[in-house]
């Protein structure tokens, strides 16, 4: 079981002017214990756009990770990349970024695949209940069971999406999740982001006191 406190893993804000995005992210990072920020380059933003948010993350000692774009991660000098797909994708990411950069892997709720990627040296595993999974159901209980199993066997950190309510998040933390991820939907307003982050941060602190 993981003995380290759970931390937050944020998806970078999108869809608003850069100064607004930077302000939202800076406020979140300054008031919460955030380990990393995941940046999606799906819209093919400029390197300058990504670099501005990356500097915001680095100023608050949070890692800046690019989702599924190895070349872009290398171009902007990101801390690492989170990839999905197969082992060859992981190997390409590791080869292009080197051993000093973070390479995380997104996987379905699948023990076999998780073990395979863990054994080849990924820095962390991100469990995604939305990915197709022929072996197990993708419900909350399956996610909790997988995290409990994983944290009991591996030192490699794991990421899981935050649950829909306090009870689900408490169960994920109790199971041993290292990082709770929040998607970009929290950034629709500064108030919504503040409320969501404050709620989970308070829960993490409360769970930590009870361990």
LUMRO-206066 format. One line per field, with one value per residue (C-alpha): residue number from 0; residue in three letters; x, y, z. Coordinates in Angstrom, 2 decimals, padded with zeros to 5 digits, always signed. Example, Ala and Ser with C-alpha at 12.3 -4.5 7.8 and 13.67 -1.06 7.14 Angstrom:
num <- (0,1)
residuo <- (ALA,SER)
c1 <- (+012.30,+013.67)
c2 <- (-004.50,-001.06)
c3 <- (+007.80,+007.14)
//
This chain:
num <- (0,1,2,3,4,5,6,7,8,9,10,11,12,13,14,15,16,17,18,19,20,21,22,23,24,25,26,27,28,29,30,31,32,33,34,35,36,37,38,39,40,41,42,43,44,45,46,47,48,49,50,51,52,53,54,55,56,57,58,59,60,61,62,63,64,65,66,67,68,69,70,71,72,73,74,75,76,77,78,79,80,81,82,83,84,85,86,87,88,89,90,91,92,93,94,95,96,97,98,99,100,101,102,103,104,105,106,107,108,109,110,111,112,113,114,115,116,117,118,119,120,121,122,123,124,125,126,127,128,129,130,131,132,133,134,135,136,137,138,139,140,141,142,143,144,145,146,147,148,149,150,151,152,153,154,155,156,157,158,159,160,161,162,163,164,165,166,167,168,169,170,171,172,173,174,175,176,177,178,179,180,181,182,183,184,185,186,187,188,189,190,191,192,193,194,195,196,197,198,199,200,201,202,203,204,205,206,207,208,209,210)
residuo <- (UNK,UNK,UNK,UNK,UNK,UNK,UNK,UNK,UNK,UNK,UNK,UNK,UNK,UNK,UNK,UNK,UNK,UNK,UNK,UNK,UNK,UNK,UNK,UNK,UNK,UNK,UNK,UNK,UNK,UNK,UNK,UNK,UNK,UNK,UNK,UNK,UNK,UNK,UNK,UNK,UNK,UNK,UNK,UNK,UNK,UNK,UNK,UNK,UNK,UNK,UNK,UNK,UNK,UNK,UNK,UNK,UNK,UNK,UNK,UNK,UNK,UNK,UNK,UNK,UNK,UNK,UNK,UNK,UNK,UNK,UNK,UNK,UNK,UNK,UNK,UNK,UNK,UNK,UNK,UNK,UNK,UNK,UNK,UNK,UNK,UNK,UNK,UNK,UNK,UNK,UNK,UNK,UNK,UNK,UNK,UNK,UNK,UNK,UNK,UNK,UNK,UNK,UNK,UNK,UNK,UNK,UNK,UNK,UNK,UNK,UNK,UNK,UNK,UNK,UNK,UNK,UNK,UNK,UNK,UNK,UNK,UNK,UNK,UNK,UNK,UNK,UNK,UNK,UNK,UNK,UNK,UNK,UNK,UNK,UNK,UNK,UNK,UNK,UNK,UNK,UNK,UNK,UNK,UNK,UNK,UNK,UNK,UNK,UNK,UNK,UNK,UNK,UNK,UNK,UNK,UNK,UNK,UNK,UNK,UNK,UNK,UNK,UNK,UNK,UNK,UNK,UNK,UNK,UNK,UNK,UNK,UNK,UNK,UNK,UNK,UNK,UNK,UNK,UNK,UNK,UNK,UNK,UNK,UNK,UNK,UNK,UNK,UNK,UNK,UNK,UNK,UNK,UNK,UNK,UNK,UNK,UNK,UNK,UNK,UNK,UNK,UNK,UNK,UNK,UNK,UNK,UNK,UNK,UNK,UNK,UNK)
c1 <- (+000.00,+001.22,+002.48,+002.89,+000.04,-002.10,-001.51,-003.35,-002.72,-004.38,-005.27,-004.25,-007.10,-008.19,-010.49,-009.91,-007.44,-003.94,-003.84,-007.05,-005.72,-002.47,-004.30,-006.57,-003.66,-001.46,-004.20,-004.80,-001.12,-000.49,-003.30,-003.16,-000.58,-000.32,+002.27,+001.84,-000.04,-001.06,-001.16,-003.15,-001.86,-004.87,-005.63,-002.02,-001.37,+001.76,+004.89,+004.66,+001.18,+002.36,+005.56,+003.64,+001.58,+004.65,+006.52,+003.54,+003.72,+007.46,+007.21,+005.07,+007.29,+004.75,+005.87,+004.58,+003.57,+002.40,-000.32,+000.40,+002.74,+006.33,+007.76,+005.98,+007.11,+010.69,+010.27,+009.12,+011.37,+008.52,+009.25,+007.79,+005.00,+002.02,+001.39,-001.11,-001.13,+001.39,+004.85,+006.45,+004.93,+006.46,+009.85,+009.78,+008.93,+011.76,+014.23,+013.34,+013.10,+015.84,+016.05,+015.98,+012.44,+009.15,+007.27,+003.89,+001.49,-002.30,-003.95,-007.41,-008.47,-006.46,-004.01,-002.03,-001.37,-000.60,+002.01,+003.60,+004.07,+005.20,+007.88,+009.43,+010.18,+007.32,+007.52,+003.82,+000.61,-002.57,-005.70,-008.42,-011.90,-012.99,-010.66,-012.10,-011.55,-012.49,-011.45,-013.11,-015.99,-015.06,-017.02,-015.81,-015.44,-013.22,-011.02,-010.73,-009.90,-007.24,-005.57,-005.61,-003.97,-001.46,-000.38,+000.19,+002.57,+004.33,+006.32,+005.44,+002.95,-000.54,-002.97,-006.75,-009.54,-011.24,-014.60,-018.01,-018.32,-016.47,-017.15,-015.67,-012.57,-012.15,-012.29,-009.67,-007.34,-007.88,-007.07,-003.68,-003.93,-000.89,-002.44,-006.05,-006.54,-009.07,-010.04,-010.31,-014.02,-013.19,-011.82,-015.17,-014.90,-012.47,-015.07,-015.78,-012.07,-011.53,-014.44,-013.44,-009.80,-010.52,-012.92,-010.44,-007.47,-009.37,-010.33,-006.72,-005.57,-008.31,-007.44,-003.78,-004.50,-006.42,-003.68)
c2 <- (+000.00,+003.48,+005.29,+008.67,+011.19,+011.39,+014.49,+016.28,+015.81,+018.54,+018.78,+022.21,+024.65,+025.15,+027.24,+030.68,+033.54,+032.66,+035.31,+033.88,+030.33,+031.35,+033.11,+030.12,+027.69,+029.91,+030.30,+026.55,+025.75,+028.32,+027.08,+023.29,+020.50,+019.77,+017.27,+017.66,+019.41,+017.45,+019.51,+018.37,+019.57,+018.21,+021.68,+022.11,+025.19,+027.22,+026.32,+029.77,+028.96,+025.73,+027.30,+030.00,+027.43,+025.25,+028.10,+028.64,+024.97,+025.06,+028.23,+026.20,+023.08,+021.03,+018.80,+019.73,+016.66,+016.63,+014.16,+011.87,+014.17,+013.10,+015.54,+018.51,+017.53,+017.44,+020.73,+022.76,+021.00,+019.56,+017.42,+014.44,+012.86,+010.64,+008.19,+005.49,+002.69,-000.13,-000.95,+000.37,+003.79,+003.75,+002.70,+005.51,+008.04,+006.82,+006.83,+010.33,+011.94,+010.02,+008.55,+011.89,+012.73,+011.37,+008.85,+007.85,+005.42,+005.46,+002.06,+000.56,-001.18,-004.21,-005.94,-007.71,-004.58,-002.54,-005.06,-005.16,-001.39,-001.28,-003.87,-002.00,+001.10,+003.56,+006.29,+006.03,+004.37,+006.32,+004.18,+005.30,+003.78,+005.24,+003.02,-000.20,-003.12,-006.69,-008.20,-006.21,-003.82,-000.14,+000.80,+002.59,-000.61,-002.14,+000.94,+000.80,-002.92,-002.36,+000.43,-001.65,-004.54,-002.28,-000.35,-003.59,-004.94,-002.02,+001.02,+002.71,+005.51,+005.37,+008.06,+007.72,+010.14,+011.75,+010.23,+011.86,+012.50,+012.55,+008.89,+007.71,+009.85,+008.68,+005.08,+005.76,+007.33,+004.44,+001.99,+003.66,+005.96,+008.23,+010.98,+012.03,+013.63,+016.33,+016.98,+020.31,+020.69,+022.22,+025.33,+026.60,+029.27,+030.27,+029.60,+026.08,+025.26,+026.67,+024.71,+021.41,+021.69,+022.86,+019.96,+017.30,+018.94,+019.00,+015.35,+014.35,+016.19,+014.56,+011.08,+011.73,+012.64,+009.39,+007.10)
c3 <- (+000.00,-000.86,+002.26,+000.56,+000.55,-002.54,-004.70,-007.49,-011.19,-013.25,-016.92,-018.19,-018.88,-022.48,-024.64,-023.11,-023.71,-022.58,-019.86,-018.37,-018.57,-016.94,-014.14,-013.48,-013.43,-011.28,-008.68,-008.58,-008.23,-005.52,-003.27,-003.75,-003.67,-007.39,-008.57,-012.32,-015.10,-018.20,-021.41,-024.43,-027.78,-029.66,-031.04,-032.18,-030.10,-030.61,-028.64,-027.04,-025.70,-024.12,-022.83,-020.97,-019.09,-018.60,-016.94,-014.66,-013.63,-013.12,-011.02,-008.62,-008.75,-010.70,-013.56,-017.03,-019.03,-022.66,-023.66,-026.62,-028.55,-028.13,-030.67,-029.11,-025.63,-026.87,-028.77,-025.77,-023.26,-021.20,-018.17,-019.99,-021.95,-021.19,-024.03,-024.87,-027.41,-027.23,-025.96,-029.15,-028.46,-025.00,-026.38,-028.97,-026.28,-024.08,-026.95,-028.11,-024.68,-022.89,-019.43,-017.63,-018.76,-017.47,-019.60,-018.26,-019.84,-020.09,-019.84,-019.45,-016.24,-017.22,-014.88,-017.59,-019.65,-016.55,-015.45,-018.91,-019.00,-015.40,-016.06,-019.00,-016.97,-017.29,-014.65,-013.81,-014.93,-015.58,-015.33,-017.74,-017.25,-020.61,-022.63,-024.11,-021.77,-022.75,-019.41,-016.64,-016.26,-016.22,-013.13,-010.01,-007.99,-010.66,-010.57,-006.80,-006.89,-009.54,-007.58,-004.40,-006.26,-008.02,-004.94,-003.07,-005.72,-007.39,-006.34,-009.64,-008.98,-010.42,-011.54,-011.55,-012.45,-009.50,-008.65,-008.88,-005.16,-001.85,-001.06,-004.36,-003.91,-000.32,-001.56,-004.25,-001.71,+000.70,-002.11,-002.54,-005.55,-005.80,-007.91,-008.49,-011.88,-012.67,-016.27,-018.07,-017.27,-013.88,-015.60,-016.90,-014.22,-011.55,-008.89,-010.14,-010.25,-006.77,-005.30,-006.96,-005.96,-002.44,-001.88,-003.00,-001.28,+002.00,+001.56,+000.86,+003.97,+006.04,+004.78,+005.51,+009.11,+009.61,+008.26)
//
